[in-house]
Amino acid sequence: MYSDKINDLFAAQLLEWELAKVNYSQLEKVKTKILDFGDFEILVQFNPERMRSSAAKIDSKSIGARPCFLCPINRPVQQRGVTFADEFTVLVNPFPIFNRHLTIPSDLHTDQRIMNNFGKMLSLTEAIPGYVIFYNGPECGASAPDHFHFQAGNRGFMPVERDFSAGKHTKLLSVKPGIEIWQWTSYLRGVITLKGFDKEKLVNVFNHFFNRFSVLQPQKPEPMLNILAYHSPEGWIIHLIPRKLHRPTQFYAEGIDQILLSPASVDLGGVIITPREEDFNRISPDDVADIFRQVCLEETLLPDFFSELI
């Protein structure tokens, strides 16, 4: 099984690569706290090693001034990987959020774009069902928007998984052979979930959504989007989180008003990563609600993207 290859890769890298070994062992000491929103929770993690990602400069000048850290020639010599579908290399992420954290770059140096790659994302989830595969758009948390890649983390870590299973915040918009479309309500962030066994239909529905959403953001390289996907006995489950802003005002504030948070898929999946301890200590439910409102599309707008399919 392909999952066995990934397990072997982890075991080998944690023996051979001191940076990875140290950082994964440090996860046991990472501080976490729970913010209670009544019938769901948001976890907050203080993880200083994520500063390079949270505060990454992604303007064209900054990107042009640094080597691409996802290209094979620029990776650490200790970092080895496993090939997937002759297009990607699965790598152990040396700066983890999850107990098992993967980075999955394309073997080609090409821009971060999900169109024509969504089906490949579903293939990955099927190959490693113990992981959630996630995609951060080029203005939605990707610290390397110049090199196409996915990331993955072990299942069961993000609250969005169990919240979907619980069904308290979802209502069925459409059900047809092979696919269901669910809308989330009263969840702080607008989310649409696709569920089903028919890969071709899931890709077609995603493409329909993507094209409709693109009309709202024609000036963007692609519509702003985070995606979380995994494969289960119930089929594929894909959480689509449309965005309207890259970073909230708190990111750019000064002094005590600053919260250095640049939301990406994991944050919107319910685990907020704070690289500074002062932000971890003071971030409140009101702060989270305000940040999510700023960066995510309103839930009432999302059914319109699927109106022709319902």
Buried (B, 14 or more C-beta within 10 A) or exposed (E): EBEEBBBEBBEEBBEEBEBBBEBBEEBEEBEEBEBEBEEBBBBBBBBBBBBEBBBBEBEEEEBEEEEBBBBEEEBEEEBBBBEBEEBBBBBBBBBBBBEBBBBBBBBEBEEBEBEEBBBBBBBBBBBBBBBBBBBBBBBBBBBBBBBBBBBBBBBEBBBBBEBBEEEBBBEEBBEEEBBBBBBBEEBBBBBBBBBBEBBEBBBEBBBBBBEBBEEBBEEBEBBBBBBBBBBEEEBBBBBBBBBBBBBBEBBEEEEEEBBBBBBBBBBBBBBBBBBBEEBBEEBEBEBBBBBBBBBBBEBEEBBEBBEEBE
